[in-house]
Amino acid sequence: MTFPGDLLLSAQRAFLGRIHPQLRVIKAAMKENEIVIFVMMDCEPSEQVREDVSEATTEIIADLPAGTMIAERFATDSSPLQKENALKWYWIYQRADNL
């Protein structure tokens, strides 16, 4: 079993040095033994961004119990961020847009 705090600490450590200017949000969802890393960007991700996210998810999965699955999801959106249910996602990073 993975605890939310373990996931957050692992993800924040894995993404250190991998935050690109076009990244707006990185968050995770966890359900039993499956984790989804969601990345929202201003534009389509470059090959370097995809590689950095893949390397980060590899580091995350290495910290978690055997049998845990992980998936990466990318979205492109430049509109203002919507308010979301903070309990649905584990927030890893959010760029300071229009604060």
Order of alpha helices (4+ residues) and beta strands (2+ residues): alpha-beta-beta-alpha-beta-beta
